Amino acid sequence: MALRPPHPQPSAAPVPECPDWLLERAAGGAPLRTVISGAGSQSALEGARIATGAGLIEPIFVGETDRIRELAASQDWDIAGFDLIDMHGDQAIAAATARQAVDPAVGAIMKGHVHTDALMAALLDRDTGIRTEQRMTHAFLMTALGLRPFILSDAALNILPDIKTKQAVVENSVQLARAIGIDRPNVALLSATESVLAHMPSSVDAAELTKWASNAVPDARVFGPLALDNIVSANSARDKGIDHPVAGDADVIIVPNIECGNALFKAMVHYLGVCGAGLVLGGRIPVMLTSRTDPPAARLASAALAVLTRR
């Protein structure tokens, strides 16, 4: 009988941690008044508690208030001084979140235990949401010990972005990179090849975006198409004869579609212990959007990132 290879338990994977440099950069300002949308879950409330304790946010809880109070008590967190809005069900929670976001005093939204589709539908409503003229896109700041921090976009919001949407993804990601201190980010356009192939739409789009960005995004270097090895490894790029500052030195990776971005994000989280700080960008205020199963460290990092985008 053939022997099976070793199968470590999932607990052997590294535990994501919020990087100290991100917290230090975000420290020192007034906390963002933040709507916790669907606060009635252990992970959502723990993330809000840690971000509040770090001085990053001042929470407004939206959800089942009895459950929120019960969870807060289990975490020894006195929430008597914060606003609670009693709502049941995803649709009601999302609608209440959007109503709160209209208040100019509100600076951010944190997604808790509420479905992304319901929350974003309410926030994208042109009459009651947080939309502006800029297209809304999502980005993850990916950090881990020994890993160069980089921004991954769009892995959570836009499913199959067209050229106009990809342009907004690039613009929003560049603004985010500048918020964390990268004055002129290198932006890599991911495909499965470094050649422009008519039968591979992502490579065609990448070439068009590269040409567009040379005039439209002067505060960044945007280049593609590039396969992943040529994005992360200067040696691979050199071996393939790719001579460009972005190759092997990317601060931002733009993915061609949500399946690619989602798979890359989750592989890095679950195999490498990467901390993914997630934000929806392009709205009037940032939305901290992480997976409902992400650890509190991801919510803390998302809060720090939201603070930096508001400065």
N, C-alpha and C positions, 0 to 999 in steps of 0.2 A: 504494500500500500504506500502511495506517495505521501511524503511528509509535508504538512502545511507549514508555510513560513511563519515566523513569530508574529503574534497579533497583539501589540500592546493595548492596554485599556485606554479609553479616551482621556482619562485623568492624567496620563503621562504627557499630554500636550502642554506647551507653555501657557501660562495664564496671562492674558492681556493686561498691560499696565498703562495708565495715563502717564505720558512723559513729563518729567519735572520741568523741562525747558518751556513746555507749552503753558503750564500753570504759572510759571514765573513771568512769562511774557504777558499773560492775561491779568495778573494781579495788580492791585492798586487802585482800581476804579470802583465806581458805585455798582452794586449788583444789578443785573438786568431783571426787571419785573417779567416773569416768565410763566406762561400758561402751561401747566402740566396736563396734557390732554389724555384722559384715561389713566388717572393716577392710582387706581385701585388694584395695583399688582405689586408684588414684593420687589421685583427688579426695578420697576418704574419709580416707586417711592424711595428705594434705596439710592438710586441714581440722583433723584432730586435732593435727598437729604445730604449726600456727599457734596453735591454742587453748591447747595446752600451753605454748608459748613465751610466750604472753601471761599465763600464770599463772592461767588460768581453770579448767583441768581437769587431773586426773591420770588418764591413760588405762589401761584394761584392754582389751587387744585380743582380739576373738573373730573367728576366721576361719581361713583356711589360713596357718599360721604361716610356712611357707617363703616364701610369696608376700609376706606382711607384712614379713618381714625383708629380702627382696629390694627391695621398694619403699622401705622406710626407708633402706636403704643408698644407693639412687639419689637420695634427698633429703638425704644426709649427716646423717641423724638416728640417733643412738645410742639404741636402745630397750632396751638390755640391762637397765636398771633397772626395767622395767615388766612387768606380768603379761601372758602370752600364753596363750590357750586355743585349742588346735587343733581346729577344726570345719570340716566340709565340707558344703556344701549349705544352702539357705535354712532348711529346717525345723530342722536341727540347730543352726545358728547362732542362730536365733530362740529355740529352747528353752534353749540355754546362756545366752543373754542374760537370759532370764527367771529362770533359777536364780541368776545373779550378782546380779540386782536385788533378791533377797530379803535380801541382806546389808545390815544397817543402815548400814554404812560407805559404801555406794554411794549417790551423790547424784543421778545423772542417767544417761541413756542417749543415745547419739548414733547415729542410723541411718547406716550406711555403705552398702555395696553388698549390700543384702538387700531383697527385695520387702517393701513396706509391709504387704501382706495377711498374710504369714507372720509378720512381726515383731509386728504388733498382735494377731494371734490368740493368740500366746504370752503377750503382756503383759496381755491381757484375760481370760485364764483365771482363774476365781475362786479356784482353789486354789493356783496357782503364780505368778500375775501380780502386777501393781501396782495393781489396782483398789481403789477405796474406795467409799463410798456415793455420792459425787459422780459424775455422768456425765462421761465423758472426751470432750473436744472438742479441736479444733485451732485454732491462731491463728497468723497471720503478722504480725510487726511490719514494716511497709513503710517503707523509708527511702531517700532519694536527695537529692543536692545540689539545693537549691531547692524540694524537696517537703516539705510539712508531714508529719511522721511520723504514721502511723495504723495501727491494728490491723484486720486483715481476718480474719473468722471466719464460718463454718467452711468452709474451701476444700479440705480434704484428708482428712477422716476420716468425718464423718457425711454420708451420701449425700442422703437426703431427710428431714431432721429434722422430727419432729412438734413440737407446742407444748412438751411437757415437755423435749425435747432442746434446742429453741431457748432455753428458759429457762436451761438449763445453759450454753449457748453465751454468752448474755449475762452470766451470773454469772462464768464463768471469764474472759471477756474483760475485764470490769471489774476483776477482781483483777489481771490482767496489766497493765492500764493503771496501776493504783495502784503496781505494782512498779516501773514506769519513771518514777514521779514525778507522775502526773496524779491529783490527789486526788479530783476529781469529774468523771469523763470524760463527754463527750457521745457517746451511742450512737445511731447512725442505723440504722434498719431498712429495708434496701433492697428495693424493688419496682420495677415499671415505671410507677408512678403515685403521685400523692400523694392519690388518692381511694380509698376503700374500695369495692371492686367484688366482688360475689359470685362472678363468674366468674374472678376472679384470686385464687387462694388465698393467695398471698404477701401481698397487701394486707390480707386478712382476718386472717391470723396477726399481721401487724404491728400492727394496731389492738388485738388482744387482748393482745399483749405489752406495748404501751404502757400499757394499763390495769393489767395485772398488776404491771409494774415500779414504778408510782407508789408502791406500798406495799412490794413485795418487794425492791427495789433502791434504797434511799433515798440511797446514796452515788454515784448517777449520774443523768444525765438521759437517758432512753430515749424515742425518738420515731420514729414511722412510721405509715403507709408514706411513703417518700420515694423518688423516682426519683434516679438518680445525679447529675444536674445540680443538683438541689436539696440534695444532700448536700455537694457539693464547692464550690458557687458560691453565695455570699450574694446576688449579683445575680440569679441565676436564681430563687432562692427568693423574693426580694422581688418580682420581676416576676410571680410566680404567686400572690402574696398570702399566702405562708406565713410566719407570724410565730411562730417558736419558736427558742429558743437553739441547738438542735441543727442546724437548717437552715443549711447553708453553713459549719458550724463543728464538724464531727464528728471525734472522736478515735478512734472505733471504727465500723466498718461491718460489720453483720451481714447476710450474704447468705442468700437463701431456700433455696438448694440447692447441691450441690457443683459442678454444671456451671457455674453462674453464678460462683461463687467461684474455681474453678480457671481459668476463662477470664480473669477480671479480673486474677488474680494473674500469670498467664503473659504476658498482654499488657503489663502494667506492667514485668515483668522484661525481656522481650525487645525492647520498643519504647523504654522509658524508662531502662533500666539500673537499675531499683529493686533494692535488696538486701532479700530477704525472709528474715527470721529466723523459723524455724518451730518451734513447740513443741506437743506434745500436753499438755493441761492436765487437771486433775481426778484424776490418778493420785497414788499415794504419792510418786513422784518425777517430774520432768519428762522428757519424751522429745524430744530435738532431732530433728525430722522435717522434712527438706528433700528436694527431688527429688535423685535420684542424679546428675543432670546439673548441679545448682547449683554455682556456683563456691565456692572456699574461703572467700570473704568471707561467704557466707550461713551457713556452718557456724561461723565465728568469731562472727558476730553472734548466732547461736542459742545458742552457749555463754555469751556475756555475758548473754543474756536468761535462760537457765536459772539462772545464778548469782543474778540479781536475784530470781527467784521463790523461791529458797531462803532468803532473808534475812528 
